[in-house]
Amino acid sequence: MKPDTQDDSGHIAYSYNVPIDWNKYSRTIMDPVVIYQGTDAQFDDVSPGQKQQLANYMQQQFGKTVGERFPLTNKITPGTLRIRLTLTGAETTTPVIGGLSRFDLVGGPYNIVQSIRGKQGSFTGSVSYAVEIYDATTNQLLKAYISKQYPNSLNIGVNWGALSAAETGLDKGAEQLQEQLK
């Protein structure tokens, strides 16, 4: 992988691509989401139970979104993709402060600027993950990327649950993957 200079959103840090015609594929195998266990994992204040909750949510959301374009299967046949997802990190939203920072005299203007820039808001959670897409029959890596997702910095609704911002990030990540497969 190399730094992704074509991602204007700033959400994809590194990527790997080979020229591919996605139209020659008609279905997908979604491997179970793996929770990264390395010493460089970025799970700030996220319990093992919360990691599993996020992995389950990721499996559900990415499977549903990708399945709209490429129906899910368990069979390896020609025209099948294999997608591997790895949850590499998550930050929880800081209770109370996360919501209040949208309205106070310091946090409000900061978060407005962050929203305009498309950047992460103060005291708001996020999620990081890796995506690998293979041709299921040949096991050739077609595309891979590392992404960090978070809600819009003015999204007040995601500040009332520790994992709600990370889950919103996963929703955005599933949509991003769908866009990558066009």
Contacts in CASP RR format, 6 or more apart in sequence:
PFRMAT RR
TARGET T0000
AUTHOR 0000-0000-0000
METHOD contacts of the structure
MODEL  1
MKPDTQDDSGHIAYSYNVPIDWNKYSRTIMDPVVIYQGTDAQFDDVSPGQ
KQQLANYMQQQFGKTVGERFPLTNKITPGTLRIRLTLTGAETTTPVIGGL
SRFDLVGGPYNIVQSIRGKQGSFTGSVSYAVEIYDATTNQLLKAYISKQY
PNSLNIGVNWGALSAAETGLDKGAEQLQEQLK
1 14 0 8 1.000
1 15 0 8 1.000
1 16 0 8 1.000
1 144 0 8 1.000
1 145 0 8 1.000
1 146 0 8 1.000
2 14 0 8 1.000
2 15 0 8 1.000
2 16 0 8 1.000
3 13 0 8 1.000
3 14 0 8 1.000
4 12 0 8 1.000
4 13 0 8 1.000
4 14 0 8 1.000
4 15 0 8 1.000
4 145 0 8 1.000
7 15 0 8 1.000
9 118 0 8 1.000
11 147 0 8 1.000
11 148 0 8 1.000
11 149 0 8 1.000
11 172 0 8 1.000
11 173 0 8 1.000
11 176 0 8 1.000
12 145 0 8 1.000
12 146 0 8 1.000
12 147 0 8 1.000
12 176 0 8 1.000
13 146 0 8 1.000
13 147 0 8 1.000
13 148 0 8 1.000
14 145 0 8 1.000
14 146 0 8 1.000
15 143 0 8 1.000
15 144 0 8 1.000
15 145 0 8 1.000
15 146 0 8 1.000
16 141 0 8 1.000
16 143 0 8 1.000
16 144 0 8 1.000
16 145 0 8 1.000
17 142 0 8 1.000
17 143 0 8 1.000
18 140 0 8 1.000
18 141 0 8 1.000
18 142 0 8 1.000
18 143 0 8 1.000
20 142 0 8 1.000
20 143 0 8 1.000
22 181 0 8 1.000
22 182 0 8 1.000
24 79 0 8 1.000
25 70 0 8 1.000
25 79 0 8 1.000
25 80 0 8 1.000
25 81 0 8 1.000
25 135 0 8 1.000
26 70 0 8 1.000
26 71 0 8 1.000
26 79 0 8 1.000
26 80 0 8 1.000
27 70 0 8 1.000
27 71 0 8 1.000
27 72 0 8 1.000
27 73 0 8 1.000
27 77 0 8 1.000
27 79 0 8 1.000
27 80 0 8 1.000
27 81 0 8 1.000
28 63 0 8 1.000
28 66 0 8 1.000
28 67 0 8 1.000
28 70 0 8 1.000
28 71 0 8 1.000
28 72 0 8 1.000
28 73 0 8 1.000
28 80 0 8 1.000
28 81 0 8 1.000
28 82 0 8 1.000
28 83 0 8 1.000
29 72 0 8 1.000
29 73 0 8 1.000
29 74 0 8 1.000
29 75 0 8 1.000
29 76 0 8 1.000
29 80 0 8 1.000
29 81 0 8 1.000
29 82 0 8 1.000
29 83 0 8 1.000
29 136 0 8 1.000
30 59 0 8 1.000
30 62 0 8 1.000
30 63 0 8 1.000
30 66 0 8 1.000
30 72 0 8 1.000
30 83 0 8 1.000
30 85 0 8 1.000
31 82 0 8 1.000
31 83 0 8 1.000
31 84 0 8 1.000
31 85 0 8 1.000
32 59 0 8 1.000
33 55 0 8 1.000
33 56 0 8 1.000
33 58 0 8 1.000
33 59 0 8 1.000
33 62 0 8 1.000
33 85 0 8 1.000
33 86 0 8 1.000
33 87 0 8 1.000
34 55 0 8 1.000
34 84 0 8 1.000
34 85 0 8 1.000
34 86 0 8 1.000
34 87 0 8 1.000
35 51 0 8 1.000
35 52 0 8 1.000
35 55 0 8 1.000
35 86 0 8 1.000
35 87 0 8 1.000
36 86 0 8 1.000
36 87 0 8 1.000
36 88 0 8 1.000
36 89 0 8 1.000
36 130 0 8 1.000
41 88 0 8 1.000
41 89 0 8 1.000
42 88 0 8 1.000
42 89 0 8 1.000
42 90 0 8 1.000
42 91 0 8 1.000
42 128 0 8 1.000
43 51 0 8 1.000
43 89 0 8 1.000
43 90 0 8 1.000
44 90 0 8 1.000
44 91 0 8 1.000
44 92 0 8 1.000
45 91 0 8 1.000
45 92 0 8 1.000
46 54 0 8 1.000
46 89 0 8 1.000
46 90 0 8 1.000
46 91 0 8 1.000
46 92 0 8 1.000
50 90 0 8 1.000
50 92 0 8 1.000
50 162 0 8 1.000
50 163 0 8 1.000
51 87 0 8 1.000
51 90 0 8 1.000
53 163 0 8 1.000
54 87 0 8 1.000
54 90 0 8 1.000
54 127 0 8 1.000
54 163 0 8 1.000
54 166 0 8 1.000
54 167 0 8 1.000
54 170 0 8 1.000
55 87 0 8 1.000
57 167 0 8 1.000
57 170 0 8 1.000
58 85 0 8 1.000
58 87 0 8 1.000
58 127 0 8 1.000
58 129 0 8 1.000
58 170 0 8 1.000
59 85 0 8 1.000
61 170 0 8 1.000
61 171 0 8 1.000
61 174 0 8 1.000
62 83 0 8 1.000
62 85 0 8 1.000
62 170 0 8 1.000
62 173 0 8 1.000
62 174 0 8 1.000
62 177 0 8 1.000
63 72 0 8 1.000
63 174 0 8 1.000
64 174 0 8 1.000
65 174 0 8 1.000
65 175 0 8 1.000
65 177 0 8 1.000
65 178 0 8 1.000
66 72 0 8 1.000
66 83 0 8 1.000
66 174 0 8 1.000
66 177 0 8 1.000
66 178 0 8 1.000
66 181 0 8 1.000
68 178 0 8 1.000
69 178 0 8 1.000
69 181 0 8 1.000
70 81 0 8 1.000
70 181 0 8 1.000
73 80 0 8 1.000
76 82 0 8 1.000
76 136 0 8 1.000
76 137 0 8 1.000
77 136 0 8 1.000
77 137 0 8 1.000
78 137 0 8 1.000
79 135 0 8 1.000
79 136 0 8 1.000
79 137 0 8 1.000
80 135 0 8 1.000
80 136 0 8 1.000
80 137 0 8 1.000
81 133 0 8 1.000
81 134 0 8 1.000
81 135 0 8 1.000
81 136 0 8 1.000
81 142 0 8 1.000
82 133 0 8 1.000
82 134 0 8 1.000
82 135 0 8 1.000
82 136 0 8 1.000
82 139 0 8 1.000
83 131 0 8 1.000
83 132 0 8 1.000
83 133 0 8 1.000
83 134 0 8 1.000
83 177 0 8 1.000
84 131 0 8 1.000
84 132 0 8 1.000
84 133 0 8 1.000
84 134 0 8 1.000
85 129 0 8 1.000
85 130 0 8 1.000
85 131 0 8 1.000
85 132 0 8 1.000
86 129 0 8 1.000
86 130 0 8 1.000
86 132 0 8 1.000
87 127 0 8 1.000
87 128 0 8 1.000
87 129 0 8 1.000
88 128 0 8 1.000
88 129 0 8 1.000
88 130 0 8 1.000
88 146 0 8 1.000
89 127 0 8 1.000
89 128 0 8 1.000
89 129 0 8 1.000
90 125 0 8 1.000
90 126 0 8 1.000
90 127 0 8 1.000
90 128 0 8 1.000
90 163 0 8 1.000
90 166 0 8 1.000
91 125 0 8 1.000
91 126 0 8 1.000
91 127 0 8 1.000
91 165 0 8 1.000
91 166 0 8 1.000
92 125 0 8 1.000
92 162 0 8 1.000
92 163 0 8 1.000
92 165 0 8 1.000
92 166 0 8 1.000
93 99 0 8 1.000
93 123 0 8 1.000
93 124 0 8 1.000
93 125 0 8 1.000
93 158 0 8 1.000
93 159 0 8 1.000
93 161 0 8 1.000
93 162 0 8 1.000
93 163 0 8 1.000
93 164 0 8 1.000
93 165 0 8 1.000
94 123 0 8 1.000
94 124 0 8 1.000
95 161 0 8 1.000
95 162 0 8 1.000
97 123 0 8 1.000
98 122 0 8 1.000
98 123 0 8 1.000
98 124 0 8 1.000
98 159 0 8 1.000
99 123 0 8 1.000
99 156 0 8 1.000
99 159 0 8 1.000
99 160 0 8 1.000
101 107 0 8 1.000
101 108 0 8 1.000
101 110 0 8 1.000
101 111 0 8 1.000
101 121 0 8 1.000
101 122 0 8 1.000
101 123 0 8 1.000
102 108 0 8 1.000
102 111 0 8 1.000
102 154 0 8 1.000
102 156 0 8 1.000
102 159 0 8 1.000
107 122 0 8 1.000
110 121 0 8 1.000
110 122 0 8 1.000
111 121 0 8 1.000
111 122 0 8 1.000
111 153 0 8 1.000
111 154 0 8 1.000
112 153 0 8 1.000
112 154 0 8 1.000
114 120 0 8 1.000
114 121 0 8 1.000
114 122 0 8 1.000
114 153 0 8 1.000
115 121 0 8 1.000
115 152 0 8 1.000
115 153 0 8 1.000
115 154 0 8 1.000
118 152 0 8 1.000
118 153 0 8 1.000
119 153 0 8 1.000
120 126 0 8 1.000
120 150 0 8 1.000
120 153 0 8 1.000
121 150 0 8 1.000
121 153 0 8 1.000
122 153 0 8 1.000
123 159 0 8 1.000
124 150 0 8 1.000
124 151 0 8 1.000
124 153 0 8 1.000
124 158 0 8 1.000
124 159 0 8 1.000
124 165 0 8 1.000
125 150 0 8 1.000
125 158 0 8 1.000
125 165 0 8 1.000
125 166 0 8 1.000
126 148 0 8 1.000
126 149 0 8 1.000
126 150 0 8 1.000
126 165 0 8 1.000
126 166 0 8 1.000
126 169 0 8 1.000
127 148 0 8 1.000
127 149 0 8 1.000
127 150 0 8 1.000
127 166 0 8 1.000
127 167 0 8 1.000
127 169 0 8 1.000
127 170 0 8 1.000
128 146 0 8 1.000
128 147 0 8 1.000
128 148 0 8 1.000
128 149 0 8 1.000
129 146 0 8 1.000
129 147 0 8 1.000
129 149 0 8 1.000
129 170 0 8 1.000
129 173 0 8 1.000
130 144 0 8 1.000
130 145 0 8 1.000
130 146 0 8 1.000
130 147 0 8 1.000
131 143 0 8 1.000
131 144 0 8 1.000
131 145 0 8 1.000
131 146 0 8 1.000
131 147 0 8 1.000
131 177 0 8 1.000
131 180 0 8 1.000
132 141 0 8 1.000
132 143 0 8 1.000
132 144 0 8 1.000
133 141 0 8 1.000
133 142 0 8 1.000
133 143 0 8 1.000
133 144 0 8 1.000
133 180 0 8 1.000
133 181 0 8 1.000
134 140 0 8 1.000
134 141 0 8 1.000
134 142 0 8 1.000
135 142 0 8 1.000
143 180 0 8 1.000
145 180 0 8 1.000
147 173 0 8 1.000
147 176 0 8 1.000
149 168 0 8 1.000
149 169 0 8 1.000
149 170 0 8 1.000
149 172 0 8 1.000
149 173 0 8 1.000
149 176 0 8 1.000
150 165 0 8 1.000
150 168 0 8 1.000
150 169 0 8 1.000
151 158 0 8 1.000
151 165 0 8 1.000
151 168 0 8 1.000
151 169 0 8 1.000
151 172 0 8 1.000
155 165 0 8 1.000
155 168 0 8 1.000
157 164 0 8 1.000
158 164 0 8 1.000
158 165 0 8 1.000
158 168 0 8 1.000
159 165 0 8 1.000
END
